Amino acid sequence: MQTILYADACQRAGTFYPCEVISALEDFGFDGTGNGPTLYRGADHQCFKNVLVLCGNENLSSQFDLLKVVKEVPADAVTYDPKIFGGELGTCG
């Protein structure tokens, strides 16, 4: 997924220049990677999306029926303030 995000950012930025690619990624929202929309947060470059809580499935209906979704935790419940870890991303250039 990271490779696809990078390629998309390069295409949207129209360049491979790192500073422009970073700008294209920051605060970029995307979907299609599983359980809902994802935000690539600009403040600390962390991705946030809904989190699936899974459990092993005891009654398999096929060889692929290994897990069942117990709960889906909204992204808002797992998103934290980017300032809690400190540090600076710095500037590009």
ChimeraX attribute file (.defattr): number of C-alpha atoms within 10 A of each C-alpha:
attribute: neighborCount
match mode: 1-to-1
recipient: residues
	/A:1	7
	/A:2	7
	/A:3	8
	/A:4	9
	/A:5	15
	/A:6	16
	/A:7	14
	/A:8	15
	/A:9	21
	/A:10	19
	/A:11	13
	/A:12	14
	/A:13	18
	/A:14	12
	/A:15	12
	/A:16	14
	/A:17	11
	/A:18	13
	/A:19	13
	/A:20	17
	/A:21	20
	/A:22	18
	/A:23	15
	/A:24	20
	/A:25	21
	/A:26	17
	/A:27	18
	/A:28	16
	/A:29	14
	/A:30	13
	/A:31	11
	/A:32	8
	/A:33	10
	/A:34	10
	/A:35	12
	/A:36	13
	/A:37	14
	/A:38	19
	/A:39	18
	/A:40	18
	/A:41	16
	/A:42	17
	/A:43	13
	/A:44	17
	/A:45	16
	/A:46	13
	/A:47	15
	/A:48	18
	/A:49	23
	/A:50	18
	/A:51	15
	/A:52	15
	/A:53	12
	/A:54	13
	/A:55	12
	/A:56	12
	/A:57	12
	/A:58	10
	/A:59	9
	/A:60	11
	/A:61	9
	/A:62	7
	/A:63	6
	/A:64	7
	/A:65	12
	/A:66	14
	/A:67	14
	/A:68	13
	/A:69	11
	/A:70	11
	/A:71	11
	/A:72	12
	/A:73	13
	/A:74	14
	/A:75	17
	/A:76	10
	/A:77	10
	/A:78	11
	/A:79	13
	/A:80	11
	/A:81	8
	/A:82	14
	/A:83	10
	/A:84	7
	/A:85	9
	/A:86	8
	/A:87	9
	/A:88	9
	/A:89	10
	/A:90	6
	/A:91	6
	/A:92	9
	/A:93	7
